[in-house]
Amino acid sequence: MKKPLTLLTLSLSAVLLSGCLYDDPTHLPPGQYDQSSKSTDSRGTEREVKSSTDVYYDENGNKKATVDQKTTTDPNGLFNKSTTESHETIR
């Protein structure tokens, strides 16, 4: 009884840890990374997300990442498209 519970706990811990690492772009090697995705929900609202991540070392040798993200939402209908942009520096 103890082995399946331990195995389940280890599996869950690994999944949660990998999720935390994915959110932190500083684990990537230095360079430029671009990502985009498109989706449409059940009501026909289209959503497009484009992000650009630049991982680099600053003048003190600390690893940093700059993330630029642009999200465009286009619900059904005319003239209701909206776009938001964000810029974030991590660490």
N, C-alpha and C positions, 0 to 999 in steps of 0.2 A: 504494500500500500504506500510505503514511503517513497519508493523509486518513481512511480508515475507522477506523484506530486512534485518531486524535485525536478524531474524532467520538464514538467509543465512550467514551473517557476523559472528555470533557466531559459526555456524557449521564449517566454514572455519578456524576460529581461533583455534578451538579445534583440527582440523586435523593438522594444521601447528605446534601447540604446541606439540602434541604427536609425530610428526616426529622429532622435536628437542630433545625431551627426549630420543627417541630411539637411537639417535646417541651418546648420552652421557652415557657410561656404569657406571658412578659413581652413578647413581640412583639405581643400583642393590644392594642387600645386599652383605656383604663380602662373598667371595667364588670363586671357579673356574668354569668358564662357557666355554663350547666348542660348536662350531657351524660349520657346513660344508654344502656346496651346490654344485651341479653339474648342468651344463646347456650345451646345444648344440645349436648353432645358425643355420641359414638357409644355411650357406656355409659348415657346418659340423665341425666347430671349437668347440672343447670341452674345457670347462673352469671349473676348480674345485677350490673352495675357502674354505680354512680351517682357522678358527680363534679360538684362545684361549684367554679368558679374565680372569685376576686375579684381583679381587677387594679386597682391604685391607686398613687398617689404618696404616699410617706411625708412626714413633716414637713421633711425635708431636700431634698425634690424628687426623690428616687430612686424609680424605678419598681419596684414589688414585686408579687408575686402570692401569694395564699394559696389552696392547693388542699385541699379536703376530699373524701375518697373513701371510699365504702362499698361493700364487695364481699360479696355473699351467694352462698354455694355450697350447693346442695341436691342431694346424691347420691340415687339411688333408695333407698327404704326409709323407715322411720319414725324420727323423732326424731334425725336426723343433720345437720340444717341448721346451717350456721355462718356467722357474719357477722364481718367485720373492718372496722375504720375507721382511717383515717389522716388526719393534718393536717400539711401541709407549707407553709412559707413560703419562697419562692424569691427570692433576691437580697436 
